[in-house]
Amino acid sequence: MKLLEALEMVCRHGFLLDGHLPTPGGGMSLRNMTPEDAYDLSTDQEAFASKHLNCSREEYREWLEFEGAPRCAAETKSGRLCENQLSPGGISIRHFLELHRSDYCKIHS
């Protein structure tokens, strides 16, 4: 039996499917998922997150990597992007994407 078929079968028998999507500072609980969504989450978490959060895989990865804290847009003398935060971490992905690399920190402004 394939995974999707198994998920469909347990739902037909009254079980509810819950999931967990990693986010900065913890995670997002996903309640009463469809078998298809549970399958997508379990087989390709980044693709599921991108679809669910309406962002690209790379944007989701950066949000996690930087703990939801947008970074400065400046380039350092060594040619790397500045790692200074523009605001505290843990903000929503929408807010993160609006601010990330869009402005300069106090050192570079």
Phi, psi and omega in degrees: 000134179278159185302312182299319178298320179295317179297319178297320181295315181294327177292321178297335180266015173093002178279147175256144181256125176242152179222177181222124178248119180301136175221163177304132178080008179153247182188170179249124177279133178246113186257145174051053181287152172287157176303323181294316179294319178298320177297311181300317179298318184283337183261333179206084186302319181293320178295317178299313181299316180302315180292313184293323183262358179058056179213175176274166176302315182296319178297318178297315179300315180295320178303315177292312183302318182266013178053035177072015180253108181298147184251162180297150181271354185286153173258135181283171179301331180278358177094001178266158177288142179297141181259004180292142181281146174266335178205166179299158180282178176082012179278164180299159180296324178300311181294319177303312183293329177292323186265330188300121179059025181258349185210179182250148176287176182299328180289323185260001182272000000 
